[in-house]
Amino acid sequence: DMGVDDPFEAEDNVQGGTRYLRAMYERFGDWEHALAAYNAGPGAVERFGGIPPYAETRQYVERVLHYYRRYDGDFSR
């Protein structure tokens, strides 16, 4: 679905992951839910009406948003 020919090819993998994250953002409309869906799957986010109560997913969302907020200004370089 994400146009990945070879998931073991780094560039294909990154491009596919990027497209999937964008699709999750477009589907859910905010980064917390998009990241949770990226990690746990969109069905889990819908089933729980938000970030699922999975420790791994909650930590993932928190960690990614922490790094994003910390380095956001650096991405323009």
N, C-alpha and C positions, 0 to 999 in steps of 0.2 A: 504493500500500500504506500510505502514511503519512497519508492523508487530506488531501493538498494539492490544492486546486482550481486555484490559480494560483501556480506556483513563482516568478513574478516579483513577486508581492505579498509584501512583507516579512514581514508577520505570518504568512501561510501558510507561508512558507519556514522561518521560525524554529520554528514549531510542528512542522512535519514533521521538521526536523533534530533537534529535541529528542526527538520520539517515536522516531526512528531510533537515536539514541544510547542511549536507554533500552532499546530492543530489543537492541542489541549488548551492553549491560551484562548484561541478563537472560540472554542466550545464552552469554556467556563468563564471567560471574561476577566479573570484576575490571576495573579501569579501564584498565590497560595494554593488555589484549587488546581491550577495547571500543573504545578510541580507535584502535588499529591497524586494527580492522575498519571503523570509521567512515571512516578515511582510505583504506585499501587494499582494503577489501571483506572480508566474512567468509570467503569462499573462500580468500583468500590467508593469513589467519591459520590456518585449518584445514590448508591445504596445507603450511605451514611449521611447524606445531605451536607457534605463538607469533607474536611480532612478526616480520613479513617482513623480509628483509635489504635493504629499499629505503631508501636514505638519506632520502628525503622522509618516509616513514612513521616512521622512527626519530626523526628530528628533530621531527616533529609531536607524537608521543607525549611526548617529553622536554619540549618547549616547553609543551604544555598542562598537563602535570603540574607543571612548575615554577611556572607562573602560579597554578594551583589551590592549591598548597602555600603560595605567597607571600601570596595574597589570601583564603584560606579564611575567616579570621576576619572579613573585611570583608563577606562575603556576607549577614550577618545584618542589616546596616543597611538 
